[in-house]
Amino acid sequence: MREVREILRFWEARRGQPLALATLVAAQGSSYRRPGARMVVDSAGAAVGGVSAGCIEEEVIACAQEVLHAGVPQLMTFDTRLRFGCHGTIQILVEVVAHEMMTELSDRLAQRQSCRLETAAHGDARGTRIAAFEADEGSFVQTIEPVLRLILVGDSADTVALHAQAALLGWEVWHVDAAPDVIDDRTAVVVATHNFGRDCAALRDLLPTALRYVGLVGSRRRRDDILFDVMGSGITTRAGLFAPAGLHIGADSPEEIALSIVTEIQCVFGGGTAEPLRHRRAPIHQPGPELLPCTASAA
């Protein structure tokens, strides 16, 4: 999501200028980036985003400048087995940016609404656009979600470190003193007031919600004491409670604890398992439901 925000800022700074959009539309075998990775290029060769680990960006930028000159989309194919030892093949569509699409995408994400982008696999005159209920045959459809919002309840060394870690991922961070009223399904909350009464009050408000992640910083014994107090008030728990918050990574300092919590949040929203990749037998990349290569239509 950080990449999408950077692309939108790049576009905003160049409104009205010709820009090219490169989209990774297909990948077979191993690939550093997966379908849906994008980059935007201006006529001077400045670019933001990425479609690989940096191996092919120069070639994509050169192609983008040709597309801007001719106005005709190009489909680039890279056999990474021969060139980079990645054991895969990828296809990248380069086209002229549709500014109306960028305007609508920016507006929808600003309103925290998801947005479906439709890209014709071989390009067409309309360019990448906001998808209707049904997509055209042979199109690639990607759902762009609003940025993940992290709400930090409390003011401590933990919340300062959490803010810094979340900022690296491009998340939106709020600092509040009590449980907020404005939440949605792209919101995670971490309670770290380090005050027994305020932690209890926050959880009484948060646990009945449908939040996917509510984290409580502290020990298991403290968690048990807090939950005994909170449950005594008769609330119904609907939220996903993670207490103590974080994964076991041997964390000790506020920065390390923040890393463990942010990693856990990423697992929850990204569908990760937190298992070591060297032990994983399934593909590294999760088959995200937001990516849908269309054969006829996409509902």
N, C-alpha and C positions, 0 to 999 in steps of 0.2 A: 504494500500500500504506500510505503514511503516513495517508491519509484513513481507511482501515479501522481502523487502530490508534486514531486519534483518536475514531472513532465508538464503538469498544469501550470506551475509557476513559470517554467520556461516559455510555454505558449503565451501566457498572460503578458510577459515582458515583450513579446514579439507579435502582438495582435495586429492582424492585417498584413503581416509578412508571409511570403510563401514558405511553408515548412513541409518536410517529408516525414511520414510515419512508417517505421519498420516494425513488423509484427512477426514473431515466431509462430507460424500457423500449424506446423507439423514437426514431430520428432519421432524417429524410430531408433530403438536401441538406447545407448547411453547418451545423455546430453546434460551439460551443466545447467542450462536453463530449460524450462518446460514451456509448452505452448501457452501463449498469453503474455510472454515477456515482450516488452516494447521499448523502442527508443525513438526520439524525435530529433530531427536534424534541420538546421537552417541552411540558407544558401551559402554562408561563409564556411560551413563545415563544423560549426559548433554543435554539440549534441548533448543529450541527457537521456538517462535510462541505459538499457543494455540488453543484448540478446544472446550473449555468451559470457565466458569468463574474461573477455577482452581479446580473444584470439582472432575474431573476424570483424570487429567493429570498424576498422579502417576501410575494409572492403565495402561494408554496408554503407558507411558515410559517403564513399565515392559513388556508389550506386544511387544513393539518395539524391546527390547533386545532379546526376544524370536525369533522374525522374523529375526533379524540379525544373530542369531545363526543357525536357521534352513533354512533360505532363502525362506520361504513359506509365502505368504501374509495371513493376518488374518482380518476378518470382525468382529468388536466389536459392540454389540448392548447394549444400555443403556436405561432402562425405568426410566426416570427422575421423573416420577410421584410418584413412590414408594420411591425413595432414596433422592430426593432433593426438592420435591414439586414444580417442574417446569411444570407439566402437559404436558409432551411430551415424545417422543422417538427419539433417534438419533442413527445413524450408522456411524462408523468410520473405514475406511479402512487403515490398516497399512501394508506397503510394503517396500522393499529395494529401496533406492533412485537410479534412473537411472541418472548417472552422465552426460551422453550425453544430456539428457533433461535439466539439470540444466545449462550446458554450453550454450545451445542455448537460454534458457530463459534469462540468464544474458546478453548475447550479444544483444538480441532483445530489452530488456528494456534499455540497455545502449544507443541504437540507437533511443530511444523513439518510439518504435514500439509496438503495442499491440500483445499479444500472447495467443493462445487458448491451454489450457491444457486439455487433455483427460485422465480420470481415469476410468478404468473398475470397475463397481460397486462391483464386488466380487474379483477383482484383477486378473492379468494374468502375464505371464512370461515377458512381455515387460515393465510392470510397467507404472506409469504415464508418458505421453509423449506429445510432441507437436502435436496437432491435425491437421490432414489433412483437406481438404475441407469437407469430410464426415467422421463422427465418427462411430465407431462400435456400434451395437445394445447393449443396456443396459449400455452404458457408461455415465459418468457424465462429462460435458464439461464446463469449466470456462474460461472466457476471463480475462486475466491479463492486466491491463492498465499501461502505463508509470506513474511514480510518478507525482503528480500534481506540476506544477512549478508556483511559485508566484514571479512576478517581481515587485519590489518596485521602483517607480520613485520618487527620492528625498532622502534627508538625514535629518531626524528629529527624535524627540522622538517617533513619531508615527511609523516610519519605524523600529526603533530599537525594539519596543514592538511587532510589527507585525512579525518580524523575529523570535523572541523568541516563539511566539504562534505557528507559522507555523512549527517551528522545532520540537515542541512537537508532531505534527502529521506526522512527517517524510517527509514533503514537501521539494522540492528543492527551495531555495530562492536566487534570484539575486537582487543586488542593482545597479541601473543605474541612470544616470543624465537626460536621455531623453528617449523617446519611443524606444524600441529595435526593431531590424529587425527580430530576431529569435523568432517566436511564433508558436504555434500549438493548437489543440483543447483541450489540457490538460494544458493550460496556463491561469492564471488569472493575471491581472495587477491592482495595486493600485497606483494612482497618489497622492502624498502627498509632493509636493515641498514647499507648503505654499508661493508660489510666483505666482502672477496672470499671468504674461507673460509666465512662464515656464509651468504652468498648462495648459494654452490655447494651447501652442505649442505641448505638449504631447497629448492632446485630439484630435487635428487636425490629428495627425498621427495614433492614436489608433481607433477612432470611425469608420473609413471606413473599418476596418478589421472585420473578422468573430469571434473575441474573444467572448466567452460566458460571461466573467465577466471583466468589466472595472470599477473600483471603484474610486470615487473622494472624498477625505477627505475635510470636510468643511461644512459650513452652507448652508441652502437652498437658502438664498439670494445671497451668494457668488456663488453658483452653477448657479443660473439664470444669474448673470452677466457674468460668464465665458462662458456659453452656448450661450448667446446672441452674444458674441464676436466670438466664434468658428463657429457658424452657419452662421454668416455673411460672412464667407469665401467661402460658397457654398459647403461644404463637404457633402457627403452622409453617413448617419449613418447606419452601419450594426451591430456593436458590441452591446452587452448587457451592457447598462450603468446603474450603481448603484450610485446615487448621491442624497443626501449624502450617502456614503458607510456605511454599517453596519445595524444591527437590533436594535430595540429599547429595550435595556435591562437596561436602567438607567445608562449608561456609562458616566464617567467623566474624569478619568485619562487616560493617553496613553495606559496603560495596559488593562483597561476595554474597551476602544474604539477598541483596537486591537482584543480583544475577540469577540466583536460584529461583526467586519468585517470578521474575520476568520470563524465565525459561518455562516455568510451569504454566503461566498464562498463555504463552505461545503454543504450548502443547494442547491446551484446552481448545483454543480457537483455531489452531492449524491442523488439528487431528493427529498430532504426533504421539509417540509412545515413550519418548525419553530413553529408549534402549540404546546402547552403544551401536553405532553403525557397523562396526566390525562383526557384531553378532547377528545382524539383521539378515535374514534370508530373502525377504520380500524386497521389491524395488525401494530405493532410498526415497524417491519422490512419492508423496501421497497422490492418489488419483482424485484430485479435487472435483467435487460436484459442480463447481462454478465453470468448468471448462467443458464445452459440449461441441464436438465436431458434428455438424448437421449433415445427414444424408437426405432428409426430405424436409422435415420441419422440426422446430424445437418449441415445446410448450413451456 
